[in-house]
Structures are given as C-alpha cells and as structure tokens.
C-alpha cells in the first residue's frame, strides 16, 4: 500500500521556527550563523488516495487561515539545507 505524505507549515510567521533559531543562537554563544528556521509537520497516511489525503488535510490537519499544505511534494523548497526529524512511534 502506498504512503502519502501531507506536509503542513506556516507561509508567514513561524513562531516555532523563530524559537528554535533563538535557542540555537543562544546555545552556540551567538556564533551559529543561522539566519532562519522554518518548521513543518509531516503526516504519513496509508489506505487513502491523493484526493482523500487532500480532503483530510483541508478538513482536519490544516488551519487554512495561517497554514498551507502540500501532498507528496516538498513544502520548503528555497532553503540551503533541510533537516527532517522523525520520532519513533
């Protein structure tokens, strides 16, 4: 069965990303060279179609006022580096 990935993020102000950037700068003594951090949640769905995943994202996973989403596509495409952190279930 295929796995469909829905990525959800903030196109404007990413407060979690700003907090992480401040913590990295603080931890590195102000010498990190880090300019910006953006975050996204990734939901991996099984047993649905692309259209079903889009419906789930629009109706359940995304706040359309402040968030955007993609299905099986990268959400952050203009970064030099992208780090994905996954938690063990």
C-alpha positions as CSV (number, residue, x, y, z in Angstrom):
1,X,0.0,0.0,0.0
2,X,1.3,3.4,-0.9
3,X,2.2,6.0,1.7
4,X,1.0,9.6,1.0
5,X,2.8,12.4,2.8
6,X,1.0,15.6,3.8
7,X,3.3,18.5,4.8
8,X,1.8,21.3,6.8
9,X,3.6,24.6,7.5
10,X,3.4,28.3,8.0
11,X,4.0,30.6,5.0
12,X,4.3,33.8,7.1
13,X,5.3,33.8,10.7
14,X,6.6,30.5,12.0
15,X,6.8,31.1,15.8
16,X,8.2,27.6,16.5
17,X,10.9,28.1,13.9
18,X,11.8,31.5,15.5
19,X,12.0,29.9,18.9
20,X,14.4,27.2,17.6
21,X,16.6,29.8,15.9
22,X,16.9,31.7,19.1
23,X,17.8,28.6,21.1
24,X,20.4,27.6,18.5
25,X,21.9,31.0,18.6
26,X,21.9,31.1,22.4
27,X,23.4,27.6,22.6
28,X,26.2,28.5,20.2
29,X,27.0,31.7,22.0
30,X,25.7,33.9,19.3
31,X,28.0,32.4,16.7
32,X,25.8,30.0,14.8
33,X,25.4,31.9,11.5
34,X,21.9,30.7,11.4
35,X,19.5,33.1,9.7
36,X,16.2,31.4,9.7
37,X,14.4,28.2,10.8
38,X,11.1,27.1,9.3
39,X,9.2,24.1,10.6
40,X,6.6,21.7,9.0
41,X,4.7,18.8,10.3
42,X,4.6,15.7,8.1
43,X,1.7,13.3,8.2
44,X,2.2,9.9,6.6
45,X,-1.1,8.4,5.5
46,X,-1.8,4.8,4.3
47,X,-5.0,3.4,2.9
48,X,-6.1,6.6,1.1
49,X,-5.8,8.3,-2.3
50,X,-4.2,11.6,-3.1
51,X,-7.6,13.2,-3.2
52,X,-8.5,11.6,0.1
53,X,-5.4,13.0,1.6
54,X,-6.2,16.5,0.3
55,X,-9.7,16.2,1.8
56,X,-8.2,15.1,5.2
57,X,-5.7,18.0,5.1
58,X,-8.3,20.6,4.3
59,X,-10.9,19.4,6.8
60,X,-8.7,18.1,9.7
61,X,-5.0,18.8,9.6
62,X,-4.6,22.4,8.4
63,X,-5.8,25.7,9.8
64,X,-6.4,27.5,6.4
65,X,-6.1,30.9,7.9
66,X,-2.4,30.6,8.9
67,X,-1.2,27.3,7.4
68,X,-0.5,25.8,3.9
69,X,0.0,22.2,2.9
70,X,1.3,20.0,0.1
71,X,0.6,16.4,-0.8
72,X,3.7,14.3,-1.8
73,X,5.7,17.5,-2.6
74,X,8.3,19.4,-0.6
75,X,6.8,22.3,1.3
76,X,10.1,24.2,1.9
77,X,11.9,24.5,-1.5
78,X,14.1,27.6,-1.1
79,X,16.4,26.5,1.7
80,X,20.0,25.6,1.5
81,X,19.6,22.8,4.0
82,X,16.6,20.8,5.1
83,X,16.6,18.6,8.2
84,X,13.9,16.1,8.8
85,X,13.4,14.8,12.3
86,X,11.2,11.7,12.8
87,X,10.1,10.3,16.0
88,X,9.8,6.6,16.7
89,X,6.1,5.5,17.0
